[in-house]
Structures are given as structure tokens and as C-alpha cells.
């Protein structure tokens, strides 16, 4: 039996296109959805890769995880490419 291995790629945050990665992005203090996610990520870590469109490196899902990564000093993040 083969082990299940996720097919992910490690990508530099600077190479991704996501509004939350822009230098002028400001976190909204009332963003309860993000605050709940941040609490979970601080406890468990980044368990799921973000989904990226390979042609232009646009983040399709995982904008909040990208923001968490940038905010917490990550330089790279695991991605899977949109099918």
C-alpha cells in the first residue's frame, strides 16, 4: 500500500497575488472570521495548502492563511495548483 502524500509546492509569499499580501493591506479589527482562524492556526499551524492559479499565481482560496503567514513572519507557504 502506498502512503498518501499531498502534492504541494512551497512558494515564496512574495510571488503570490493576494490583496492581503499587499504592503498597504490593513487588517480590519472587527474581522471575527479571521480572528477565529488566526486562533486556530496559532494552535495547530498551517495544515492546509492554499490553492493558486498557476498561470498568474493568484490565490484562489487561502487569502486569510496568506495574511496569517505574512503577519507571523513566514516567507514561504505550501500551495496546490488549481485544476
N, CA, C and O atoms as a MOPAC input file, in Angstrom:
PM7 MOZYME 1SCF
protein

 N      0.84300 1    -1.17900 1     0.00000 1
 C      0.00000 1     0.00000 1     0.00000 1
 C      0.89000 1     1.24400 1     0.00000 1
 O      1.86500 1     1.31800 1     0.74700 1
 N      0.54500 1     2.21600 1    -0.84200 1
 C      1.30100 1     3.46100 1    -0.91100 1
 C      0.78800 1     4.44800 1     0.13000 1
 O     -0.40100 1     4.48600 1     0.44900 1
 N      1.70600 1     5.23700 1     0.64500 1
 C      1.32900 1     6.29200 1     1.58800 1
 C      0.66900 1     7.43400 1     0.81800 1
 O      1.03400 1     7.72200 1    -0.32200 1
 N     -0.29000 1     8.06700 1     1.44600 1
 C     -0.94900 1     9.22100 1     0.84300 1
 C     -0.07500 1    10.44900 1     1.07300 1
 O      0.20700 1    10.81300 1     2.21400 1
 N      0.34200 1    11.07300 1     0.00200 1
 C      1.20600 1    12.24900 1     0.09200 1
 C      0.54000 1    13.38700 1    -0.66000 1
 O      0.19800 1    13.25100 1    -1.83400 1
 N      0.35900 1    14.49900 1     0.01400 1
 C     -0.23400 1    15.66600 1    -0.63500 1
 C      0.74100 1    16.22200 1    -1.66500 1
 O      1.94000 1    16.31800 1    -1.40300 1
 N      0.23800 1    16.58000 1    -2.81000 1
 C      1.07700 1    17.15100 1    -3.86100 1
 C      1.05200 1    18.66200 1    -3.72500 1
 O      0.22800 1    19.34400 1    -4.33300 1
 N      1.96200 1    19.16500 1    -2.92200 1
 C      2.03900 1    20.60100 1    -2.70000 1
 C      3.39900 1    21.11800 1    -3.14500 1
 O      4.35000 1    20.35700 1    -3.32100 1
 N      3.46400 1    22.40900 1    -3.31800 1
 C      4.69700 1    23.08900 1    -3.69400 1
 C      4.92000 1    24.21700 1    -2.70900 1
 O      3.97300 1    24.90900 1    -2.33500 1
 N      6.13800 1    24.40800 1    -2.29000 1
 C      6.47500 1    25.51000 1    -1.39800 1
 C      6.77300 1    26.74200 1    -2.25500 1
 O      7.64700 1    26.70800 1    -3.12100 1
 N      6.03800 1    27.82800 1    -2.00400 1
 C      6.15600 1    29.03700 1    -2.82000 1
 C      6.41100 1    30.23500 1    -1.90600 1
 O      5.85600 1    30.31800 1    -0.81100 1
 N      7.24800 1    31.15300 1    -2.36000 1
 C      7.50500 1    32.37800 1    -1.60900 1
 C      6.24500 1    33.23500 1    -1.59600 1
 O      5.59400 1    33.40600 1    -2.62700 1
 N      5.90600 1    33.77100 1    -0.43400 1
 C      4.73700 1    34.64600 1    -0.32900 1
 C      4.83200 1    35.82200 1    -1.29900 1
 O      3.82100 1    36.25300 1    -1.85200 1
 N      6.03000 1    36.33500 1    -1.50600 1
 C      6.22300 1    37.48600 1    -2.38700 1
 C      5.84700 1    37.17900 1    -3.82900 1
 O      5.62200 1    38.10200 1    -4.61200 1
 N      5.77400 1    35.90400 1    -4.20000 1
 C      5.44600 1    35.51500 1    -5.56700 1
 C      3.94800 1    35.32000 1    -5.78300 1
 O      3.51300 1    35.09600 1    -6.91300 1
 N      3.15300 1    35.40300 1    -4.71300 1
 C      1.71600 1    35.19700 1    -4.81900 1
 C      0.97900 1    36.51800 1    -4.97400 1
 O      1.41800 1    37.55300 1    -4.47000 1
 N     -0.14500 1    36.47000 1    -5.67700 1
 C     -1.00900 1    37.64300 1    -5.82900 1
 C     -2.21800 1    37.45200 1    -4.93400 1
 O     -3.01400 1    36.53100 1    -5.12000 1
 N     -2.33900 1    38.34300 1    -3.95600 1
 C     -3.40200 1    38.26500 1    -2.96200 1
 C     -3.49900 1    39.64400 1    -2.31900 1
 O     -2.48600 1    40.21300 1    -1.91300 1
 N     -4.72500 1    40.18700 1    -2.22400 1
 C     -4.84900 1    41.53600 1    -1.67200 1
 C     -4.33600 1    41.62900 1    -0.24800 1
 O     -3.87700 1    42.69200 1     0.16900 1
 N     -4.40200 1    40.54900 1     0.50400 1
 C     -3.92300 1    40.57600 1     1.88600 1
 C     -2.39300 1    40.57300 1     1.97500 1
 O     -1.83600 1    40.79800 1     3.04900 1
 N     -1.72600 1    40.32500 1     0.87400 1
 C     -0.25900 1    40.35300 1     0.87400 1
 C      0.29200 1    41.69500 1     0.41200 1
 O      1.50500 1    41.90700 1     0.43700 1
 N     -0.57900 1    42.59900 1    -0.00600 1
 C     -0.13300 1    43.93100 1    -0.42900 1
 C      0.41100 1    44.69400 1     0.78000 1
 O     -0.08600 1    44.53700 1     1.89500 1
 N      1.42500 1    45.51300 1     0.55500 1
 C      2.05500 1    46.26200 1     1.65000 1
 C      1.09000 1    47.20100 1     2.36500 1
 O      1.26000 1    47.47900 1     3.55200 1
 N      0.07600 1    47.69300 1     1.65000 1
 C     -0.84900 1    48.64900 1     2.26500 1
 C     -2.09400 1    47.98200 1     2.87400 1
 O     -3.01600 1    48.67600 1     3.30100 1
 N     -2.12600 1    46.64500 1     2.91500 1
 C     -3.28600 1    45.95400 1     3.48900 1
 C     -3.35200 1    46.22300 1     4.99700 1
 O     -2.34400 1    46.13300 1     5.69600 1
 N     -4.54200 1    46.55300 1     5.48200 1
 C     -4.75600 1    46.79900 1     6.90200 1
 C     -5.83500 1    45.82800 1     7.38600 1
 O     -6.93100 1    45.76800 1     6.82900 1
 N     -5.51100 1    45.09400 1     8.40200 1
 C     -6.46100 1    44.14600 1     8.97800 1
 C     -7.60000 1    44.90100 1     9.64900 1
 O     -7.36600 1    45.83900 1    10.41100 1
 N     -8.82800 1    44.49400 1     9.36500 1
 C     -9.98700 1    45.13100 1     9.99000 1
 C    -10.12300 1    44.59000 1    11.41300 1
 O    -10.17800 1    43.37400 1    11.59700 1
 N    -10.17800 1    45.45800 1    12.41800 1
 C    -10.21800 1    44.99400 1    13.81800 1
 C    -11.47300 1    44.19800 1    14.16700 1
 O    -11.47500 1    43.47900 1    15.16600 1
 N    -12.53300 1    44.30100 1    13.37900 1
 C    -13.77400 1    43.57900 1    13.65200 1
 C    -13.91600 1    42.30400 1    12.82200 1
 O    -14.99200 1    41.70700 1    12.79400 1
 N    -12.85100 1    41.87800 1    12.14900 1
 C    -12.91400 1    40.68100 1    11.30400 1
 C    -12.91500 1    39.42500 1    12.17600 1
 O    -11.87400 1    38.79900 1    12.37600 1
 N    -14.06400 1    39.07000 1    12.67900 1
 C    -14.20600 1    37.93600 1    13.60800 1
 C    -13.84900 1    36.60300 1    12.94400 1
 O    -13.28000 1    35.71900 1    13.58400 1
 N    -14.18700 1    36.46400 1    11.65600 1
 C    -13.87600 1    35.22600 1    10.94000 1
 C    -12.35900 1    35.00000 1    10.91700 1
 O    -11.88000 1    33.90000 1    11.19300 1
 N    -11.61300 1    36.06500 1    10.58400 1
 C    -10.15200 1    35.93300 1    10.56200 1
 C     -9.60700 1    35.68900 1    11.96300 1
 O     -8.70700 1    34.86800 1    12.13900 1
 N    -10.13300 1    36.38200 1    12.95100 1
 C     -9.64600 1    36.21800 1    14.32100 1
 C     -9.81400 1    34.78300 1    14.80800 1
 O     -8.94200 1    34.25800 1    15.50000 1
 N    -10.93200 1    34.14300 1    14.45200 1
 C    -11.15400 1    32.73800 1    14.82400 1
 C    -10.15600 1    31.84000 1    14.10400 1
 O     -9.60500 1    30.91400 1    14.70000 1
 N     -9.92400 1    32.11600 1    12.81800 1
 C     -8.96200 1    31.32900 1    12.05500 1
 C     -7.56000 1    31.50700 1    12.61500 1
 O     -6.81500 1    30.53500 1    12.74500 1
 N     -7.19500 1    32.73300 1    12.94700 1
 C     -5.86400 1    33.00700 1    13.48500 1
 C     -5.63700 1    32.23200 1    14.78300 1
 O     -4.56500 1    31.66600 1    14.99300 1
 N     -6.62800 1    32.20900 1    15.63100 1
 C     -6.52100 1    31.46900 1    16.89300 1
 C     -6.28700 1    29.97700 1    16.62500 1
 O     -5.46700 1    29.33900 1    17.28600 1
 N     -7.01000 1    29.43900 1    15.66000 1
 C     -6.85600 1    28.03000 1    15.29100 1
 C     -5.47300 1    27.76300 1    14.70100 1
 O     -4.83800 1    26.76100 1    15.03200 1
 N     -5.00700 1    28.65400 1    13.83300 1
 C     -3.69900 1    28.47000 1    13.19800 1
 C     -2.55400 1    28.59700 1    14.19600 1
 O     -1.54600 1    27.90000 1    14.07800 1
 N     -2.70200 1    29.47700 1    15.17100 1
 C     -1.66600 1    29.59200 1    16.20100 1
 C     -1.57000 1    28.31100 1    17.01700 1
 O     -0.49100 1    27.93600 1    17.47700 1
 N     -2.70100 1    27.64800 1    17.19100 1
 C     -2.72700 1    26.40200 1    17.96400 1
 C     -2.22700 1    25.21600 1    17.13600 1
 O     -1.38700 1    24.44000 1    17.59500 1
 N     -2.74700 1    25.08100 1    15.91500 1
 C     -2.49300 1    23.89100 1    15.10300 1
 C     -1.47900 1    24.06900 1    13.98500 1
 O     -0.96200 1    23.08000 1    13.46600 1
 N     -1.18100 1    25.30600 1    13.60200 1
 C     -0.28600 1    25.55600 1    12.47600 1
 C     -1.03600 1    25.54100 1    11.15400 1
 O     -2.23900 1    25.28300 1    11.11700 1
 N     -0.33200 1    25.81400 1    10.08600 1
 C     -0.91800 1    25.81200 1     8.74100 1
 C     -0.97800 1    24.37500 1     8.24100 1
 O      0.02900 1    23.82700 1     7.79300 1
 N     -2.14500 1    23.77300 1     8.31500 1
 C     -2.30300 1    22.37000 1     7.94400 1
 C     -2.70300 1    22.17900 1     6.48400 1
 O     -2.40700 1    21.14100 1     5.89300 1
 N     -3.36800 1    23.16500 1     5.90200 1
 C     -3.86400 1    23.03100 1     4.53100 1
 C     -3.17400 1    24.02100 1     3.60700 1
 O     -2.99400 1    25.18500 1     3.96400 1
 N     -2.78700 1    23.56500 1     2.42200 1
 C     -2.17100 1    24.48300 1     1.46100 1
 C     -3.20200 1    25.43600 1     0.88400 1
 O     -4.40000 1    25.15500 1     0.90600 1
 N     -2.73600 1    26.55900 1     0.36900 1
 C     -3.61800 1    27.47200 1    -0.34300 1
 C     -3.71100 1    26.99400 1    -1.79700 1
 O     -2.82100 1    26.29900 1    -2.28800 1
 N     -4.79300 1    27.37200 1    -2.47300 1
 C     -4.97800 1    26.99400 1    -3.87300 1
 C     -4.65500 1    28.19900 1    -4.73900 1
 O     -5.16500 1    29.29700 1    -4.51500 1
 N     -3.80100 1    27.97900 1    -5.72900 1
 C     -3.27600 1    29.06300 1    -6.56200 1
 C     -3.50000 1    28.73800 1    -8.03500 1
 O     -3.35900 1    27.59000 1    -8.45800 1
 N     -3.85000 1    29.76300 1    -8.81200 1
 C     -3.91600 1    29.61300 1   -10.27100 1
 C     -2.49300 1    29.77000 1   -10.79000 1
 O     -1.89600 1    30.83700 1   -10.64900 1
 N     -1.95700 1    28.73600 1   -11.37700 1
 C     -0.54500 1    28.70400 1   -11.75800 1
 C     -0.17400 1    29.74700 1   -12.81700 1
 O      0.95000 1    30.24800 1   -12.82000 1
 N     -1.10700 1    30.07600 1   -13.71200 1
 C     -0.78600 1    30.98800 1   -14.81400 1
 C     -0.37100 1    32.37600 1   -14.33000 1
 O      0.48700 1    33.01200 1   -14.94300 1
 N     -0.97100 1    32.85100 1   -13.23700 1
 C     -0.61900 1    34.18500 1   -12.74700 1
 C     -0.36000 1    34.22900 1   -11.23600 1
 O     -0.17700 1    35.30600 1   -10.66900 1
 N     -0.34500 1    33.06600 1   -10.58900 1
 C     -0.05500 1    32.91800 1    -9.15400 1
 C     -1.07600 1    33.63900 1    -8.26800 1
 O     -0.75200 1    34.07000 1    -7.16100 1
 N     -2.30600 1    33.76600 1    -8.76300 1
 C     -3.38200 1    34.37000 1    -7.99500 1
 C     -3.91000 1    33.35800 1    -6.98500 1
 O     -4.19000 1    32.21300 1    -7.33800 1
 N     -4.04400 1    33.77800 1    -5.73500 1
 C     -4.57600 1    32.90700 1    -4.68500 1
 C     -6.08100 1    32.77800 1    -4.89800 1
 O     -6.80200 1    33.77600 1    -4.89200 1
 N     -6.55300 1    31.54600 1    -5.08700 1
 C     -7.96800 1    31.27300 1    -5.30100 1
 C     -8.65600 1    31.04100 1    -3.95500 1
 O     -9.70100 1    31.63100 1    -3.68200 1
 N     -8.08000 1    30.19600 1    -3.12700 1
 C     -8.55800 1    30.01000 1    -1.75700 1
 C     -7.35500 1    30.03400 1    -0.82900 1
 O     -6.30700 1    29.46300 1    -1.13100 1
 N     -7.52300 1    30.70200 1     0.30500 1
 C     -6.44500 1    30.76400 1     1.27700 1
 C     -5.91100 1    32.16300 1     1.52200 1
 O     -4.79800 1    32.32100 1     2.02300 1
 N     -6.70000 1    33.19300 1     1.17000 1
 C     -6.25300 1    34.56700 1     1.38900 1
 C     -5.95600 1    34.83900 1     2.86300 1
 O     -4.97200 1    35.50100 1     3.19200 1
 N     -6.80800 1    34.32800 1     3.74200 1
 C     -6.59300 1    34.55800 1     5.17500 1
 C     -5.36500 1    33.80400 1     5.68000 1
 O     -4.63900 1    34.30200 1     6.54100 1
 N     -5.13300 1    32.60400 1     5.14500 1
 C     -3.92400 1    31.86600 1     5.54000 1
 C     -2.67500 1    32.58800 1     5.06100 1
 O     -1.65300 1    32.57400 1     5.74700 1
 N     -2.74500 1    33.23000 1     3.87500 1
 C     -1.61200 1    34.01500 1     3.38100 1
 C     -1.33600 1    35.18900 1     4.31300 1
 O     -0.18000 1    35.46800 1     4.63100 1
 N     -2.38500 1    35.87800 1     4.75200 1
 C     -2.23500 1    37.00300 1     5.66700 1
 C     -1.63400 1    36.52500 1     6.98700 1
 O     -0.73400 1    37.16600 1     7.53000 1
 N     -2.12800 1    35.40500 1     7.50100 1
 C     -1.58400 1    34.84300 1     8.73900 1
 C     -0.08700 1    34.57700 1     8.56200 1
 O      0.71300 1    34.92400 1     9.43000 1
 N      0.28600 1    33.96500 1     7.44600 1
 C      1.68500 1    33.63600 1     7.19600 1
 C      2.54800 1    34.89300 1     7.16300 1
 O      3.60500 1    34.94100 1     7.79300 1
 N      2.09600 1    35.91300 1     6.42700 1
 C      2.86600 1    37.16100 1     6.34300 1
 C      2.97500 1    37.81500 1     7.71400 1
 O      4.05200 1    38.24400 1     8.12700 1
 N      1.85000 1    37.88500 1     8.40800 1
 C      1.79200 1    38.54300 1     9.71900 1
 C      2.69000 1    37.85800 1    10.74800 1
 O      3.19900 1    38.50000 1    11.66700 1
 N      2.87800 1    36.54500 1    10.58200 1
 C      3.65100 1    35.78000 1    11.55300 1
 C      5.05500 1    35.43600 1    11.07800 1
 O      5.69700 1    34.53900 1    11.62600 1
 N      5.53400 1    36.14800 1    10.05900 1
 C      6.93000 1    36.04500 1     9.65800 1
 C      7.29100 1    34.90900 1     8.71700 1
 O      8.47300 1    34.65600 1     8.48700 1
 N      6.29400 1    34.21600 1     8.16700 1
 C      6.59800 1    33.17300 1     7.18500 1
 C      7.11900 1    33.85100 1     5.91100 1
 O      6.72100 1    34.97000 1     5.58700 1
 N      7.99600 1    33.17000 1     5.20800 1
 C      8.46200 1    33.66600 1     3.91900 1
 C      7.90000 1    32.81400 1     2.78200 1
 O      7.80800 1    33.28000 1     1.64700 1
 N      7.52300 1    31.57000 1     3.08100 1
 C      7.00100 1    30.62900 1     2.09000 1
 C      5.74700 1    29.95200 1     2.64200 1
 O      5.52200 1    29.91300 1     3.85200 1
 N      4.94000 1    29.42100 1     1.72600 1
 C      3.71100 1    28.73700 1     2.11400 1
 C      3.47300 1    27.59300 1     1.12500 1
 O      3.86000 1    27.68300 1    -0.04100 1
 N      2.84000 1    26.52400 1     1.59200 1
 C      2.50900 1    25.39500 1     0.72700 1
 C      1.30900 1    25.73200 1    -0.13000 1
 O      0.31700 1    26.27400 1     0.36000 1
 N      1.39900 1    25.40900 1    -1.42100 1
 C      0.29200 1    25.64700 1    -2.33200 1
 C     -0.00200 1    24.39000 1    -3.13700 1
 O      0.85900 1    23.53000 1    -3.32700 1
 N     -1.22700 1    24.31000 1    -3.59800 1
 C     -1.59200 1    23.36400 1    -4.64700 1
 C     -2.10100 1    24.22000 1    -5.78900 1
 O     -2.61400 1    25.31800 1    -5.57600 1
 N     -1.95600 1    23.71300 1    -6.99300 1
 C     -2.38300 1    24.48900 1    -8.15000 1
 C     -3.79300 1    24.08200 1    -8.56900 1
 O     -4.15500 1    22.90600 1    -8.54100 1
 N     -4.57500 1    25.08400 1    -8.95700 1
 C     -5.94300 1    24.88300 1    -9.40000 1
 C     -5.94600 1    23.91300 1   -10.57600 1
 O     -5.06600 1    23.94300 1   -11.43700 1
 N     -6.94900 1    23.06500 1   -10.58500 1
 C     -7.03000 1    22.07200 1   -11.67300 1
 C     -7.88200 1    22.57900 1   -12.79700 1
 O     -8.06400 1    21.88300 1   -13.79600 1

